[in-house]
Amino acid sequence: MSHFDTPELAEAAFYDAFERADLDAMRAVWADDKGICCIHPGGERLDGVAAVMDSWASILAGGPVLRFRISD
């Protein structure tokens, strides 16, 4: 797990990993803690590191397909 000095840096790392379809970078954004959970849009709640990372592996398997533009 990486440490981010601000929430904005964590958010930027998340979207960068997503855009590049980089599972290792996505893994670095998430806590390595059994208490993590994730709910993807339209999906069910996923609990635990394995379930969350398996979901990201499936999502990112197709390679880079999305670009994000974050604004205020």
Contacts in CASP RR format, 6 or more apart in sequence:
PFRMAT RR
TARGET T0000
AUTHOR 0000-0000-0000
METHOD contacts of the structure
MODEL  1
MSHFDTPELAEAAFYDAFERADLDAMRAVWADDKGICCIHPGGERLDGVA
AVMDSWASILAGGPVLRFRISD
1 28 0 8 1.000
1 30 0 8 1.000
1 31 0 8 1.000
1 32 0 8 1.000
2 13 0 8 1.000
2 28 0 8 1.000
2 29 0 8 1.000
4 10 0 8 1.000
4 13 0 8 1.000
10 29 0 8 1.000
11 70 0 8 1.000
13 25 0 8 1.000
13 28 0 8 1.000
13 29 0 8 1.000
14 26 0 8 1.000
14 29 0 8 1.000
15 68 0 8 1.000
15 70 0 8 1.000
16 22 0 8 1.000
16 25 0 8 1.000
17 23 0 8 1.000
17 25 0 8 1.000
17 26 0 8 1.000
17 28 0 8 1.000
17 29 0 8 1.000
18 26 0 8 1.000
18 60 0 8 1.000
18 66 0 8 1.000
18 68 0 8 1.000
19 64 0 8 1.000
19 66 0 8 1.000
19 67 0 8 1.000
19 68 0 8 1.000
20 64 0 8 1.000
21 60 0 8 1.000
21 61 0 8 1.000
21 62 0 8 1.000
21 63 0 8 1.000
21 64 0 8 1.000
21 65 0 8 1.000
22 60 0 8 1.000
23 53 0 8 1.000
23 56 0 8 1.000
23 57 0 8 1.000
23 60 0 8 1.000
26 53 0 8 1.000
26 56 0 8 1.000
26 60 0 8 1.000
27 53 0 8 1.000
27 56 0 8 1.000
30 36 0 8 1.000
30 49 0 8 1.000
30 52 0 8 1.000
30 53 0 8 1.000
32 49 0 8 1.000
33 48 0 8 1.000
33 49 0 8 1.000
34 48 0 8 1.000
34 49 0 8 1.000
35 47 0 8 1.000
35 48 0 8 1.000
36 47 0 8 1.000
36 48 0 8 1.000
36 49 0 8 1.000
36 52 0 8 1.000
37 45 0 8 1.000
37 46 0 8 1.000
37 47 0 8 1.000
37 48 0 8 1.000
37 52 0 8 1.000
38 45 0 8 1.000
38 46 0 8 1.000
38 51 0 8 1.000
38 52 0 8 1.000
38 55 0 8 1.000
39 45 0 8 1.000
39 46 0 8 1.000
40 46 0 8 1.000
40 55 0 8 1.000
40 59 0 8 1.000
46 52 0 8 1.000
46 55 0 8 1.000
END
